[in-house]
Amino acid sequence: MAVRAVHHVNCGTMCPLGGPLFGSGGWKARLVAHCLLLETDKDGLVLVDTGYGMQDVQHTSGLHRSTTLAIGAVLDPAETAIAQVEALGFKASDVRHIVVTHLDMDHAGGLPDFQGAKVHLHAREHIAAVAPTTFMERRRYVASQLAGARWEVYAEDGDTWRGLPAITKLRGVDADIGLLPMHGHTRGHSAVLVNSGSGWLVHAGDAYFHRATVEGRKPPIGFRAFESTMAIDDPQRRASAAALRQLHATYPDVDIFCSHDPSELARFATKDARGAA
C-alpha cells in the first residue's frame, strides 16, 4: 500500500568550511539533513530520519562542541523535525513510527522528541550504537539521543527488492516502507524504501553525499575524502554506492536521494510547489 502524502523537510543545515572542496563557490559549503514525513492511512505519521532535535538545539544532548563547529551545524529550532511536524498541523504524538538510515548524531538527534514512536532500524546498526567497539563508533553515537527509544530491529531474512537483499515490510506498518541494507558508512547503515504511489522513493541516507555518485560522475574531492574517512568499512561503502548507481540506471520508477545534498532536496521542494499550484 502506498503512503498518502510525502513531505521532504530539512532537519539540520550544516555549513562546513572549505566550500570549493565541496563544489561551492563560497568559503563555506551548505549541506542539509533531508528527512521525510510520511502520512499513512492506517499508521499515523512515519518519520524517516530525524536530523537534529531540541536537545541538540538547546545544547543539552552532549554533542561534541568540536564536532558541531567542524561541520558548521546551524542548530536552528525551526528546522527540528518536531517543529516542522507542528508547522504542518500535526502533533508529536501523531508520529507513531520512525525509520532511521543509521544513528549518527545528525540523523538521530530528534528521537527524544518523539518518545512514543517505534524506531525501526537494522540490527547491526542498533548493536553498533548501543555497544560501540571502536573509537569511531564511540565518537559518532550520542547516548542521550538514543535513551528511551522503542527499538524495532531487523536483519536480512531472505526478502529481496529489485534483486537486492531487503527488509521490505516493517512490523506494525501497513504502508509499503522498508529497509534496503547499504552498509559501509556505518555497520548497519540502510536505505529506506517508500512506495509513494507514483513510484518508489529510496532515501539513501549517507550511502553517498553528492548527486554525482548515482549519476556515474566524480563528486567534489571534499565529499570523496569525507566519505572514506567516516566509513566504518570503505570497500563495503563503495559497493553500496555502486548498487545505488545500478538501481538509478536500471529502474525509471525509482527516485534515489541522499541525506545531505541540498540540490536533491530543492528538486523535491520544486516538485511539491508545482503540485500545490
Buried (B, 14 or more C-beta within 10 A) or exposed (E): BBBEBBBBBBBBBBBBEBBEBBBBEEEEBBBBBBBBBBBBEEBBBBBBBBBBBBBBBEEEBEBEEEBBEEBBBBBBEEBBBBBBBEEBEBEBEBBBBBBBBBBBBBBBBBBBBBEEBBBBBBBBBBBBBEEBEEEBBEEBBBEBBBEEBBEBBBEBEEBEBBEBBBBBBBEEBEBBBBBBBBBBBBBBBBBBBBBBEEBBBBBBBBBBBBBBBBEEEEBBEBBBEBBEEBBBBBEBBBEBBEBBBBBBEEBEEBBBBBBBBBEBBEBBBEEBEEEEE
